[in-house]
Amino acid sequence: MDVVVARGTGEPGWLGSVVGDPLYGMLQDRLPVSTSAYSVDYPADYTFNVGSGTSDLVSHLTAQVAACPNQEFILVGYSQGAAVVHAALGTGAVTWYPGRVQLPDYLGDHVASILLFGDPMRAIGWTVPGGWLGKTGNWCTGGDPVCGAGVNSASHVTYGGSFVAAANFAADRI
């Protein structure tokens, strides 16, 4: 299982210190299969270059499946990274990003689950396209203004309490 993580804006760490790094540790403990991880290569800054993130995400999945036809993936997106995942899946609200690359249909069977945290599309009422709904878990901490109607910006970096549920969600879909 390859855990592919698109980190949030300005988030430090290999996979991202707020969600990706600690969540990957939890997934390693909970999943009944061997795991690897990949950090989506995109700026994750205030230029919001989501298109380059989708290009890297899709290129990575395509190359991995070409090298190992049985490869499966867990896609993880936090904050701006959730927008990257949405754009790669074809969520209407983010299909306008320049350079956006959509995941080819044949790769859909290789995606076991999608885990989204602090998802800005949630705040505007968008979800992943219908075919992805059963594979998608979406967590928004109470008070988070990025994914909900909250006013507590500090809550946007408090997702640790969601990791057990997210890891169990992913494990149930393998």
Helices and strands as residue ranges (DSSP letters): E 2-6, H 20-30, E 36-39, H 50-67, E 73-78, H 80-89, G 92-94, G 105-110, E 111-117, H 120-123, G 130-135, E 136-139, G 153-157, G 160-162, H 163-171
